[in-house]
């Protein structure tokens, strides 16, 4: 989910056109509108699947899968594993960080998020059907916002159709497995 504001507080017409209807306008309860653009590959996939769902049970299952995958993304971001571009300090040659340990968690909360993310990753890797391929697909689509096609290519699928279909199947299974693991639903 991306929060965008211009100097005037509204996104440009071009940005709204790019979202292609995948934007939600909210209110910050202080007189300003907030635009949330739901145009990551995960957001687009689940909005398409919910629109195509025929029953309330299918829709509910899709919402649970989406909530679990969104939690996985939140854990990845809040654990500090997204990475950053460091600044340059000309007075400290070859030492951007005095301790040199930017890969460590900066707080106890960040460490707890890392532990929960790692537990989810281990749970996905233990899947007897796909094993490590499931984690590769989920990380590509959910954490790094790559397309389903690219995620399918990364696990060896060679045609665009097969890559997309395989990645969608693996991603949906991962969402359900994570939801069951975190107690978001009964299996």
N, C-alpha and C positions, 0 to 999 in steps of 0.2 A: 504494500500500500504506500503510495507516494503522496506527500503533502506538498502542494505547489502554490506559491503566491508570487505575484509580480510586485513591482513597486506600488501599484495602485491597490493591491490586495486581491486581484482576480487573475486567473490564468488567461493567456492570450487565446484568441479564437483558433489559432493553429493548434495549440496544445489540446484544446477541447475536441477539435476535429480528429486528432491522432487517437484520442481515447475511444472514439467510435461508440459512444454511449456507455462506456464502462467507467463512469464517474458518478460519485455521490456527493451531493452538496449538503453540508451540515452547517450547524450554527455553533459558535463558541460561547454562546450565552452572554456575550459582551458586545453584541451588535455587529459582529463580523461573520462573514460566510467562510467556511472552510471547505475546500475541494479535496476529496480523496479520489485518486485515480487508481482504479482496479484493473491495471493493464499488464500485470506480470503474466507470464505463461500459466502459472497456477491459477490465478484469478480468472483468466479467460477460459481455461479448460473447465473449471467448475461452474462458471456461469452458463457455458454452453450445455454442460451435462444437466444442470438443474432445469434449464428451459426445455430440454428434451425428455425429462423424466415424465413417466405416465401416471405414476401412483404417488401417494403421500409417503409410503414406505421408502420408495426409491429416493425421493427428495430428502427425506430425513437422513438416510444413510449417506448421501452425498454431502450433506451439511456436516455430519459427524467426521467424515473423511477430511473435508476441507478444514475443519477446526483443528484436527490433529496435525495436519501438515502445516497449518499456520503457526501452531504452537512450536513445531520443530524449527520453523524459520525464526520465530521470536527467540528461541533458545540459542540458535546460532548467532544471531545479531547481538543479543544481550550478554553473551559469553565473551564477547570481544574478539571473536575469531574472524570477523569480516576483514580485518586488516585496515591499515591506514597508510597515508603517505606522510612520512615524517618531514619535519622542517629542517632547514640547514642552519647550523650555528657555526659561522666562520671561525670563532674563537676555540672551538673544540674539534680539531681535525680528527676524522675517522671515529668519532664517538658521539653519535646523536643522542644517546641515552647514557648517563653516567654509570648506571648499574649494568647496562647491557642486557637486561632481561625483559624485553618488551613482550616476549611470548608467554610470560606468566600472567596469571589472573591478577587484576588490580584490586579486587575486593573479595570479601567472603561471598557476597551475592553472585558476583561474576563466576567464582569457582563453583558455586552450587549449580548455576546454569550450565557450566561446562560439564559437570558430573552428570546432570540429567540428559544433556545432549549426547554425551558418550554412551550412557545407558541405552538411549534410543537407537544409536548407531549399532551398538552390539546386538540389540534385539533384532534389528533389520538384517544384520549380517548372519544371524542364526536361522534365517528363513531357509528351510530345506529345498524350496522350489528354485530360488534365484541366488541365494547367498549374497556375496559381495556386490553382484550386479545391481541389486535393489538399492543399496546405499549409493552407488555411483549415479543411478538415475535420479534418486531423490535429491541428492546434493546438487546435481546439475540444474534441475528444474526449480526446486524450492529455495535453495540457498544462493545459487549463483544466477538465477533467473534466465537460464538458457532454454531454448525451445525444446519441445518434446522430441522433435526430429534430431536435434544435436545430441540429446541424452540417449536416444536409441542408437545413434552412430557410435557413441562412446562405449557401448557394450557389444559392438560387433555387428549390428544390423546394417545391411548395405543399401537397401532401397528406402526412399523417403516414406513410403506408405507403411512398410514393415517397421521402420524405426519409430514412427509416430505411434502406431498401434501398440507396439511392444512397450514403449515408455509409458503410455497411458494406462495399460493393464498393470504394469509393475507399480506405478505411482498410486493407483487406486488401492491396490492390495496393501501397499505400505501405509497409506492413510488409515485403512481399517485396522491393520495390525497395531499401529501406534495408538489409535483410539482405544482399543481393547487394553493395551498395556497401561495407559494412563487412566483407565476407568471412566472414559467418556461414554461408554456404551457397554452393554452386556453382549458377550459373544454368541 
